[in-house]
Every structure is written in C-alpha cells, then in structure tokens.
Amino acid sequence: MPDSQMSNTLLRIDFVSDVACPWCAVGLLSLEQALERTRGEVQAELYFQPFELNPQMPPEGEDAAEHLAKKYGLTEAELAGNRERIRERGAELGFTFATRKRVHNTFDAHRLLHWAGIEGKQLALKHALLRAYFTDGENVSDHDTLLRIAGGVGLSMERARAILGSDEYAGDVRLAEQFYLDHGIQGVPAVIIDQHHLISGGQPIEVFERALREIARSSVGPAL
C-alpha cells in the first residue's frame, strides 16, 4: 500500500493496563516511540482501558517486597533481578523506576482515567500517574494525591474531588474490566489494535513499530 494511503489509515489502540504495572509503563513508552517512528505512515487513537493487578488490595496497601514474594513465589534475589531488568528497560526509554516500598489499590485512579478520557486528557493523566507511582513512590489510592495529580495535568480539581467523593464511573470501570477478562485478558499490558490484533507485554519499540506498519497495510474488521 502506498504511503499516502497508509497515512490515511486511522488505527484504534486499546491499551489495557494498570497504574501499578511496571511493564505497562515500559510498553506504553515503547508504543509511543513506535508511533513517533511511524509518523506520516500510521495514525492512531489511543484509549486506556482498566485492569487491576490487585483488585482486593486494602486501602493501606501492602509492603512491596512481601507482596511480590507472596504473589509470585520469588526469592529476594529473583525480585532484585526483576527490579534491575525493569529499571534498565525504563532507563532505555527515558523513564525512572525507583524502589517502591508499598503497593496500593488503583481503582480510584482508573475512575479518574475514565473521566480524563472524556475530558481529552487521558494520556497526560496516565503518564502522571505512572510517574507518581513508580518514580516518586506515591500512594495513588490517596485522594489528596490523586487530586493534585489531576490538577497538575489541567483537570478540574473540583470535579475530580466530586468524582472521588462518590462512586461515579465505578460501574463503567468495572464493566470495562470484566469485558477484557471475559475476552481472555489475564495479564497486562495488553495492546489491542483495531479491536483485532493483540500484542502482549512490554515489548521493544521495534515490535510495535513492525506491527503498526503491517496492520496499517492490511487492516481487518473488528473481532474483539
């Protein structure tokens, strides 16, 4: 397909992820850099979809090392190795992973992300939440923290406060989470292009770049 035709192809990208998922941060940055490399060939609209790695996480959170050891059965040495691999991948993409002391519930962060999509600021909020969680070690279940982050990307703090003080968008988030679970998504990031092509995990830039070009050349109808 000629480049002029490819540039007219608008791809829908659903990025299923959690704020508390380090490989989601890696995957997002890789995808964005792939989109930059294919600028002029591929146009895309990005939608963030909710997924909770720890939906039963209590409000006070849990010690990060203890939680990961218990959940994945990893030794201290294995955890340290995983952290280093993630840190290196992040550094290659310009993202800083600091050592987290606690993991936190992310449901309210997903509610704000749903609202931010309506306001056209979803990408900015997603990046801000990932930085807050992984770089700054903040508690993204804390409402004051979420209000500050929302305000920092230009969202109305008054509106954000009203959302957090109610159950607004809770049903939308749960419905979306269940949709992807019902369609076989068990781990994130899950990058779904044109509701048909699934790319799993925090893949390198080149994997996303190749997939974007191939899909733009031969788009098929939605199946998911």
TORKEKE-296519 format. One record per residue: residue number from 1; residue in three letters; x, y, z of N, C-alpha, C in turn. Coordinates in pm, whole numbers, plus 50000, padded with zeros to 5 digits. Example, Ala and Ser with C-alpha at 12.3 -4.5 7.8 and 13.67 -1.06 7.14 Angstrom:
{node 1,ALA,{51319,49431,50780},{51230,49550,50780},{51320,49670,50780}}
{node 2,SER,{51285,49775,50708},{51367,49894,50714},{51290,50003,50787}}
***
This chain:
{node 1,MET,{50085,49880,50000},{50000,50000,50000},{50088,50124,50000}}
{node 2,PRO,{50064,50221,49912},{50146,50341,49910},{50138,50415,50042}}
{node 3,ASP,{50246,50490,50073},{50250,50563,50199},{50135,50660,50213}}
{node 4,SER,{50090,50720,50099},{49981,50817,50105},{49853,50751,50154}}
{node 5,GLN,{49834,50625,50116},{49717,50553,50163},{49734,50509,50307}}
{node 6,MET,{49856,50464,50344},{49882,50423,50481},{49859,50537,50578}}
{node 7,SER,{49898,50660,50540},{49886,50773,50631},{49741,50807,50659}}
{node 8,ASN,{49650,50761,50572},{49508,50786,50594},{49443,50679,50681}}
{node 9,THR,{49519,50575,50717},{49467,50468,50799},{49470,50511,50946}}
{node 10,LEU,{49353,50515,51008},{49344,50552,51148},{49320,50425,51230}}
{node 11,LEU,{49417,50390,51312},{49409,50271,51394},{49357,50305,51533}}
{node 12,ARG,{49271,50222,51585},{49229,50234,51724},{49318,50143,51808}}
{node 13,ILE,{49378,50200,51911},{49462,50122,52001},{49403,50126,52141}}
{node 14,ASP,{49361,50011,52191},{49315,50000,52329},{49430,49945,52411}}
{node 15,PHE,{49475,50024,52507},{49589,49988,52591},{49534,49947,52727}}
{node 16,VAL,{49523,49815,52747},{49468,49761,52871},{49582,49750,52971}}
{node 17,SER,{49568,49817,53086},{49683,49825,53176},{49640,49868,53316}}
{node 18,ASP,{49737,49861,53407},{49717,49908,53543},{49824,50010,53577}}
{node 19,VAL,{49788,50107,53659},{49884,50207,53705},{49997,50143,53784}}
{node 20,ALA,{49968,50029,53849},{50067,49961,53933},{50145,49854,53859}}
{node 21,CYS,{50148,49860,53728},{50215,49759,53645},{50339,49820,53580}}
{node 22,PRO,{50459,49781,53623},{50580,49841,53565},{50597,49813,53417}}
{node 23,TRP,{50559,49691,53374},{50573,49659,53232},{50473,49737,53147}}
{node 24,CYS,{50366,49787,53210},{50273,49874,53137},{50339,50007,53105}}
{node 25,ALA,{50417,50059,53199},{50491,50182,53173},{50591,50161,53060}}
{node 26,VAL,{50662,50049,53064},{50758,50016,52958},{50686,50002,52824}}
{node 27,GLY,{50575,49928,52824},{50502,49907,52700},{50447,50035,52641}}
{node 28,LEU,{50397,50122,52726},{50342,50248,52676},{50450,50334,52612}}
{node 29,LEU,{50563,50345,52677},{50671,50426,52621},{50723,50367,52491}}
{node 30,SER,{50732,50235,52485},{50775,50171,52361},{50675,50196,52248}}
{node 31,LEU,{50547,50182,52280},{50443,50206,52180},{50446,50349,52131}}
{node 32,GLU,{50461,50445,52222},{50464,50586,52182},{50584,50615,52091}}
{node 33,GLN,{50697,50556,52122},{50814,50579,52037},{50798,50511,51901}}
{node 34,ALA,{50729,50397,51900},{50699,50333,51772},{50605,50419,51689}}
{node 35,LEU,{50507,50479,51754},{50415,50569,51683},{50489,50691,51628}}
{node 36,GLU,{50587,50737,51703},{50667,50850,51655},{50749,50809,51533}}
{node 37,ARG,{50803,50689,51536},{50882,50641,51422},{50797,50621,51297}}
{node 38,THR,{50669,50591,51316},{50582,50565,51201},{50495,50687,51168}}
{node 39,ARG,{50529,50800,51225},{50452,50922,51196},{50453,50948,51046}}
{node 40,GLY,{50336,50982,50991},{50324,51003,50848},{50283,50877,50774}}
{node 41,GLU,{50302,50761,50837},{50259,50634,50779},{50136,50579,50851}}
{node 42,VAL,{50135,50597,50982},{50029,50541,51066},{49971,50650,51155}}
{node 43,GLN,{49840,50659,51157},{49770,50745,51253},{49698,50656,51352}}
{node 44,ALA,{49697,50697,51477},{49635,50611,51578},{49567,50696,51685}}
{node 45,GLU,{49460,50641,51740},{49394,50698,51857},{49412,50599,51971}}
{node 46,LEU,{49460,50649,52084},{49495,50565,52197},{49389,50578,52306}}
{node 47,TYR,{49341,50463,52353},{49242,50458,52460},{49295,50369,52572}}
{node 48,PHE,{49295,50422,52694},{49341,50343,52807},{49224,50271,52872}}
{node 49,GLN,{49239,50140,52886},{49135,50056,52944},{49183,50001,53078}}
{node 50,PRO,{49092,49985,53174},{49132,49948,53310},{49156,49800,53330}}
{node 51,PHE,{49254,49773,53414},{49283,49637,53458},{49349,49651,53595}}
{node 52,GLU,{49304,49574,53693},{49364,49581,53827},{49442,49453,53855}}
{node 53,LEU,{49570,49469,53879},{49652,49355,53916},{49614,49302,54055}}
{node 54,ASN,{49571,49394,54140},{49539,49357,54278},{49407,49421,54320}}
{node 55,PRO,{49296,49372,54264},{49166,49435,54293},{49125,49425,54439}}
{node 56,GLN,{49180,49331,54515},{49145,49316,54656},{49243,49388,54749}}
{node 57,MET,{49331,49468,54693},{49430,49538,54774},{49361,49631,54874}}
{node 58,PRO,{49392,49622,55003},{49328,49710,55102},{49375,49855,55088}}
{node 59,PRO,{49299,49949,55143},{49334,50091,55130},{49474,50125,55180}}
{node 60,GLU,{49519,50057,55284},{49652,50088,55339},{49765,50030,55256}}
{node 61,GLY,{49733,49945,55158},{49835,49884,55074},{49909,49774,55146}}
{node 62,GLU,{50016,49726,55082},{50098,49620,55140},{50245,49650,55112}}
{node 63,ASP,{50331,49595,55195},{50475,49605,55172},{50507,49545,55034}}
{node 64,ALA,{50579,49618,54953},{50601,49578,54814},{50677,49446,54803}}
{node 65,ALA,{50787,49434,54876},{50867,49312,54866},{50789,49191,54915}}
{node 66,GLU,{50719,49205,55027},{50641,49094,55081},{50528,49056,54986}}
{node 67,HIS,{50464,49157,54929},{50352,49130,54836},{50400,49053,54714}}
{node 68,LEU,{50509,49098,54653},{50559,49034,54531},{50611,48892,54560}}
{node 69,ALA,{50676,48876,54674},{50726,48743,54709},{50610,48646,54730}}
{node 70,LYS,{50506,48694,54797},{50390,48609,54823},{50312,48579,54696}}
{node 71,LYS,{50295,48679,54611},{50213,48662,54491},{50280,48575,54386}}
{node 72,TYR,{50411,48594,54366},{50480,48525,54257},{50575,48417,54305}}
{node 73,GLY,{50591,48403,54436},{50678,48299,54489},{50824,48320,54456}}
{node 74,LEU,{50868,48446,54449},{51005,48475,54411},{51093,48495,54533}}
{node 75,THR,{51220,48459,54519},{51316,48482,54624},{51360,48629,54622}}
{node 76,GLU,{51429,48670,54726},{51479,48808,54732},{51573,48836,54615}}
{node 77,ALA,{51655,48739,54581},{51749,48757,54469},{51674,48769,54336}}
{node 78,GLU,{51571,48689,54318},{51491,48695,54195},{51418,48828,54185}}
{node 79,LEU,{51365,48876,54297},{51298,49006,54297},{51396,49117,54260}}
{node 80,ALA,{51516,49110,54315},{51617,49212,54284},{51654,49208,54136}}
{node 81,GLY,{51665,49087,54080},{51695,49074,53938},{51586,49131,53851}}
{node 82,ASN,{51461,49105,53888},{51347,49160,53812},{51345,49311,53819}}
{node 83,ARG,{51368,49365,53938},{51370,49511,53953},{51477,49574,53865}}
{node 84,GLU,{51594,49510,53859},{51703,49565,53780},{51670,49560,53631}}
{node 85,ARG,{51610,49452,53585},{51571,49443,53443},{51471,49552,53407}}
{node 86,ILE,{51373,49572,53495},{51273,49675,53469},{51337,49813,53472}}
{node 87,ARG,{51427,49834,53569},{51495,49964,53579},{51573,49994,53451}}
{node 88,GLU,{51643,49892,53400},{51721,49911,53278},{51633,49940,53158}}
{node 89,ARG,{51523,49866,53144},{51432,49891,53032},{51374,50032,53041}}
{node 90,GLY,{51337,50072,53161},{51284,50207,53177},{51386,50312,53140}}
{node 91,ALA,{51510,50294,53184},{51615,50392,53155},{51638,50405,53005}}
{node 92,GLU,{51631,50293,52933},{51648,50297,52788},{51541,50382,52721}}
{node 93,LEU,{51424,50390,52785},{51311,50463,52727},{51291,50601,52790}}
{node 94,GLY,{51381,50638,52881},{51373,50770,52943},{51282,50775,53065}}
{node 95,PHE,{51257,50660,53127},{51168,50655,53244},{51247,50605,53364}}
{node 96,THR,{51222,50666,53480},{51294,50628,53602},{51207,50543,53693}}
{node 97,PHE,{51251,50421,53718},{51189,50335,53817},{51269,50344,53946}}
{node 98,ALA,{51206,50397,54050},{51269,50398,54182},{51224,50274,54258}}
{node 99,THR,{51286,50246,54371},{51248,50131,54453},{51124,50166,54534}}
{node 100,ARG,{51016,50094,54511},{50891,50118,54583},{50890,50042,54714}}
{node 101,LYS,{50833,50107,54817},{50821,50040,54947},{50686,49972,54965}}
{node 102,ARG,{50582,50027,54899},{50449,49971,54916},{50376,49965,54782}}
{node 103,VAL,{50280,49874,54773},{50188,49869,54659},{50052,49916,54707}}
{node 104,HIS,{49974,49974,54617},{49848,50036,54658},{49734,49998,54563}}
{node 105,ASN,{49614,50019,54608},{49494,49997,54528},{49485,50104,54419}}
{node 106,THR,{49438,50067,54300},{49437,50162,54188},{49297,50189,54131}}
{node 107,PHE,{49193,50142,54200},{49059,50154,54142},{49019,50301,54120}}
{node 108,ASP,{49043,50386,54219},{49005,50527,54203},{49088,50595,54095}}
{node 109,ALA,{49212,50553,54079},{49294,50607,53970},{49232,50572,53836}}
{node 110,HIS,{49178,50451,53824},{49111,50412,53700},{48983,50492,53678}}
{node 111,ARG,{48913,50525,53785},{48793,50609,53769},{48831,50747,53715}}
{node 112,LEU,{48939,50803,53766},{48983,50933,53716},{49031,50922,53571}}
{node 113,LEU,{49097,50812,53536},{49140,50793,53397},{49021,50784,53303}}
{node 114,HIS,{48914,50719,53346},{48793,50712,53264},{48738,50852,53239}}
{node 115,TRP,{48730,50931,53344},{48682,51069,53330},{48778,51151,53243}}
{node 116,ALA,{48909,51132,53261},{49007,51207,53183},{48993,51178,53034}}
{node 117,GLY,{48950,51056,53000},{48925,51024,52860},{48814,51109,52803}}
{node 118,ILE,{48710,51133,52882},{48600,51219,52839},{48649,51362,52821}}
{node 119,GLU,{48743,51403,52905},{48795,51541,52901},{48910,51559,52803}}
{node 120,GLY,{48953,51452,52738},{49061,51463,52641},{49200,51474,52704}}
{node 121,LYS,{49214,51428,52829},{49343,51438,52897},{49388,51303,52953}}
{node 122,GLN,{49344,51196,52890},{49372,51064,52943},{49521,51030,52937}}
{node 123,LEU,{49585,51059,52824},{49727,51028,52809},{49811,51103,52911}}
{node 124,ALA,{49782,51232,52929},{49858,51312,53025},{49841,51259,53167}}
{node 125,LEU,{49719,51222,53202},{49696,51169,53337},{49762,51034,53355}}
{node 126,LYS,{49758,50950,53252},{49822,50818,53261},{49971,50833,53289}}
{node 127,HIS,{50037,50920,53215},{50180,50942,53237},{50206,50996,53377}}
{node 128,ALA,{50123,51089,53422},{50142,51148,53554},{50124,51045,53664}}
{node 129,LEU,{50028,50956,53648},{50004,50852,53748},{50119,50751,53751}}
{node 130,LEU,{50170,50714,53634},{50282,50621,53629},{50406,50681,53693}}
{node 131,ARG,{50432,50808,53667},{50547,50875,53730},{50529,50882,53881}}
{node 132,ALA,{50407,50918,53923},{50381,50929,54066},{50403,50797,54137}}
{node 133,TYR,{50356,50689,54075},{50363,50558,54138},{50505,50501,54136}}
{node 134,PHE,{50568,50501,54019},{50694,50429,54004},{50818,50515,54028}}
{node 135,THR,{50811,50643,53993},{50928,50729,54011},{50929,50795,54147}}
{node 136,ASP,{50811,50846,54188},{50804,50921,54313},{50756,50838,54432}}
{node 137,GLY,{50711,50715,54408},{50669,50629,54516},{50545,50676,54590}}
{node 138,GLU,{50455,50743,54520},{50338,50798,54586},{50225,50696,54597}}
{node 139,ASN,{50132,50725,54686},{50015,50641,54710},{49902,50688,54620}}
{node 140,VAL,{49878,50618,54510},{49777,50662,54414},{49636,50615,54452}}
{node 141,SER,{49621,50565,54573},{49486,50542,54625},{49444,50656,54717}}
{node 142,ASP,{49538,50741,54753},{49511,50855,54839},{49443,50966,54759}}
{node 143,HIS,{49328,51012,54807},{49250,51109,54729},{49320,51244,54716}}
{node 144,ASP,{49388,51290,54818},{49460,51417,54807},{49569,51407,54701}}
{node 145,THR,{49637,51294,54697},{49741,51273,54596},{49679,51272,54456}}
{node 146,LEU,{49569,51201,54441},{49502,51195,54310},{49453,51332,54266}}
{node 147,LEU,{49402,51411,54360},{49355,51545,54326},{49470,51631,54275}}
{node 148,ARG,{49584,51625,54343},{49700,51703,54300},{49747,51659,54162}}
{node 149,ILE,{49752,51529,54139},{49796,51479,54008},{49700,51523,53899}}
{node 150,ALA,{49570,51512,53926},{49470,51553,53827},{49483,51701,53795}}
{node 151,GLY,{49498,51783,53898},{49514,51926,53877},{49640,51959,53799}}
{node 152,GLY,{49744,51878,53820},{49872,51902,53754},{49868,51881,53604}}
{node 153,VAL,{49769,51807,53554},{49758,51787,53409},{49644,51870,53350}}
{node 154,GLY,{49593,51963,53430},{49493,52056,53378},{49348,52013,53395}}
{node 155,LEU,{49325,51909,53474},{49188,51867,53503},{49133,51947,53620}}
{node 156,SER,{49002,51963,53624},{48938,52037,53731},{48949,51961,53863}}
{node 157,MET,{49015,52021,53962},{49027,51957,54092},{48892,51948,54162}}
{node 158,GLU,{48808,52048,54138},{48674,52046,54198},{48593,51928,54145}}
{node 159,ARG,{48601,51908,54015},{48528,51796,53954},{48589,51663,53998}}
{node 160,ALA,{48722,51657,54003},{48789,51536,54049},{48750,51502,54192}}
{node 161,ARG,{48740,51604,54276},{48701,51581,54415},{48560,51524,54423}}
{node 162,ALA,{48471,51574,54339},{48334,51524,54338},{48329,51378,54293}}
{node 163,ILE,{48409,51344,54194},{48414,51206,54146},{48466,51113,54256}}
{node 164,LEU,{48577,51152,54319},{48639,51067,54420},{48552,51055,54545}}
{node 165,GLY,{48469,51155,54569},{48381,51151,54685},{48253,51075,54661}}
{node 166,SER,{48239,51017,54544},{48119,50942,54508},{48163,50810,54444}}
{node 167,ASP,{48067,50737,54388},{48103,50616,54314},{48091,50638,54163}}
{node 168,GLU,{48099,50764,54122},{48085,50797,53979},{48192,50725,53897}}
{node 169,TYR,{48151,50670,53786},{48233,50595,53691},{48279,50460,53744}}
{node 170,ALA,{48240,50423,53866},{48277,50292,53920},{48218,50180,53834}}
{node 171,GLY,{48093,50196,53796},{48028,50096,53712},{48093,50085,53576}}
{node 172,ASP,{48133,50197,53519},{48199,50196,53387},{48332,50122,53394}}
{node 173,VAL,{48407,50149,53500},{48538,50084,53515},{48521,49934,53534}}
{node 174,ARG,{48429,49895,53620},{48409,49751,53644},{48358,49680,53519}}
{node 175,LEU,{48273,49747,53444},{48221,49687,53321},{48334,49666,53220}}
{node 176,ALA,{48420,49765,53207},{48533,49753,53114},{48630,49645,53160}}
{node 177,GLU,{48658,49640,53288},{48748,49536,53341},{48693,49397,53311}}
{node 178,GLN,{48563,49380,53333},{48502,49249,53311},{48502,49213,53164}}
{node 179,PHE,{48482,49312,53078},{48483,49287,52934},{48614,49224,52890}}
{node 180,TYR,{48725,49281,52934},{48855,49229,52892},{48887,49096,52957}}
{node 181,LEU,{48844,49077,53082},{48860,48946,53145},{48782,48840,53068}}
{node 182,ASP,{48660,48875,53030},{48576,48781,52955},{48634,48746,52819}}
{node 183,HIS,{48717,48837,52766},{48779,48813,52635},{48922,48761,52648}}
{node 184,GLY,{48954,48706,52764},{49079,48633,52779},{49200,48712,52822}}
{node 185,ILE,{49183,48839,52857},{49298,48918,52902},{49324,48886,53048}}
{node 186,GLN,{49437,48821,53074},{49472,48782,53211},{49596,48854,53262}}
{node 187,GLY,{49668,48919,53173},{49788,48991,53212},{49801,49118,53131}}
{node 188,VAL,{49876,49214,53183},{49892,49342,53116},{50040,49382,53114}}
{node 189,PRO,{50075,49469,53016},{49986,49536,52923},{49936,49444,52812}}
{node 190,ALA,{49815,49471,52770},{49757,49406,52654},{49721,49517,52556}}
{node 191,VAL,{49788,49519,52444},{49769,49625,52345},{49687,49568,52230}}
{node 192,ILE,{49566,49619,52214},{49474,49566,52114},{49458,49670,52004}}
{node 193,ILE,{49498,49634,51884},{49495,49728,51772},{49378,49694,51681}}
{node 194,ASP,{49298,49794,51654},{49178,49780,51571},{49086,49669,51620}}
{node 195,GLN,{49083,49650,51751},{48994,49553,51816},{49013,49410,51764}}
{node 196,HIS,{49131,49384,51709},{49154,49254,51647},{49292,49196,51677}}
{node 197,HIS,{49395,49279,51677},{49533,49234,51691},{49581,49258,51833}}
{node 198,LEU,{49628,49153,51900},{49674,49162,52038},{49826,49151,52045}}
{node 199,ILE,{49887,49248,52113},{50029,49244,52144},{50040,49246,52296}}
{node 200,SER,{50100,49143,52352},{50106,49131,52497},{50245,49166,52551}}
{node 201,GLY,{50247,49231,52666},{50372,49257,52736},{50439,49387,52697}}
{node 202,GLY,{50543,49420,52773},{50620,49541,52748},{50722,49519,52637}}
{node 203,GLN,{50674,49510,52515},{50758,49474,52401},{50854,49588,52363}}
{node 204,PRO,{50964,49554,52294},{51055,49657,52244},{50988,49746,52140}}
{node 205,ILE,{51046,49861,52119},{50993,49957,52021},{50976,49892,51885}}
{node 206,GLU,{51075,49812,51845},{51075,49755,51711},{50956,49661,51688}}
{node 207,VAL,{50913,49592,51793},{50799,49501,51780},{50672,49580,51751}}
{node 208,PHE,{50651,49688,51825},{50534,49772,51800},{50543,49841,51664}}
{node 209,GLU,{50662,49887,51628},{50680,49956,51500},{50645,49863,51384}}
{node 210,ARG,{50694,49742,51388},{50666,49646,51281},{50517,49613,51275}}
{node 211,ALA,{50456,49592,51392},{50314,49557,51396},{50228,49672,51343}}
{node 212,LEU,{50260,49794,51380},{50182,49909,51334},{50186,49920,51182}}
{node 213,ARG,{50303,49903,51125},{50315,49913,50979},{50238,49800,50910}}
{node 214,GLU,{50252,49679,50963},{50184,49565,50900},{50033,49578,50910}}
{node 215,ILE,{49985,49621,51025},{49840,49632,51044},{49784,49746,50960}}
{node 216,ALA,{49859,49854,50948},{49813,49966,50865},{49802,49925,50719}}
{node 217,ARG,{49886,49831,50676},{49884,49785,50537},{49767,49691,50511}}
{node 218,SER,{49727,49618,50612},{49623,49517,50591},{49528,49517,50710}}
{node 219,SER,{49447,49618,50719},{49351,49628,50829},{49237,49531,50805}}
{node 220,VAL,{49192,49464,50915},{49079,49372,50906},{48971,49420,51002}}
{node 221,GLY,{48852,49364,50988},{48738,49404,51070},{48755,49365,51214}}
{node 222,PRO,{48684,49433,51305},{48696,49406,51448},{48645,49268,51484}}
{node 223,ALA,{48714,49205,51580},{48671,49077,51630},{48658,49075,51781}}
{node 224,LEU,{48722,49172,51848},{48718,49174,51995},{48637,49293,52042}}
***
